Amino acid sequence: MKLNHYFQNMTNIVDSHCHLDFKDFSDDLDVVIKSANDVKVKHMLSISVNLKDFDKVHNIAKSYENVYCTTGIHPNNVPEDDTNKDSLFEKLRFNLDKNKVVGIGETGLDFFRNEDKRFDQIEYFDIHLKASGLLNYPTIVHTRNAENDTVNCINKAVDQYSSKGLIHCFTSTKDFAKKVLDKGFYISFSGIITFKKVDDLIDVVKYVPLDRILVETDAPYLAPVPFRGKRNEPSYVTHTLSKVAEIKNKNVEDMAHITTDNFFKLFSNLN
């Protein structure tokens, strides 16, 4: 594709959120990583969604020089009982001491699917955010139908622990964006911004300051146009980057520099 040819001569690009341990990549991960490298997607952050699969996520990060990973529990994976809650902070600390583990999460609140576990999700989210502040690692936040509680948790954690992080795959309102930006959080946009009828989201992209924007795939989900409906992969973040550049009236090269610099400012613990 012409776009891929263009990116071969660009600065390095970061896919700030993908799930390389998912079964969708079990047969061709080497090819997927090479395809990303070929279009200058030179850094990928593979996101943990539970503790039981952390070793798999971590082994992938150790196997590829340009892949890093996180540790945490997705809100939809918060357990039914409290057996993990009391030990969660120490488990996060233990994993964060490992090489190439650079962030906490994916954590957050999802009341669209699991509102009946609202209280448990908030408790687990609070622990992740506490770890972020006390251990000085950014938090990757998932939020769906839970804006007010998400803001409340972030406000409390930033004020008490100086927690930091980003809202991933942002699809919310400008008001919500303002509230999390005011607390020093970053905002990451996915291929959704290339879809039709997302004018409100495009307005948010226009609103977010250049020094707080990241791009991601959330692969294997949410493939951007022209791949919508297919398996997403890190190389496709170039299409999201191009759309952000268009919206912000920047050339793509500058936008690549900006989003890459933002990633490394936030994830300052890369090792």
Helices and strands as residue ranges (DSSP letters): H 2-7, E 13-18, G 23-25, H 29-38, E 41-46, H 54-63, E 67-71, G 75-77, H 85-96, E 101-110, H 111-114, G 115-117, H 118-135, E 139-144, H 147-161, E 165-167, H 174-182, E 186-189, G 191-194, H 199-207, G 210-212, E 213-215, G 234-236, H 237-247, H 252-266
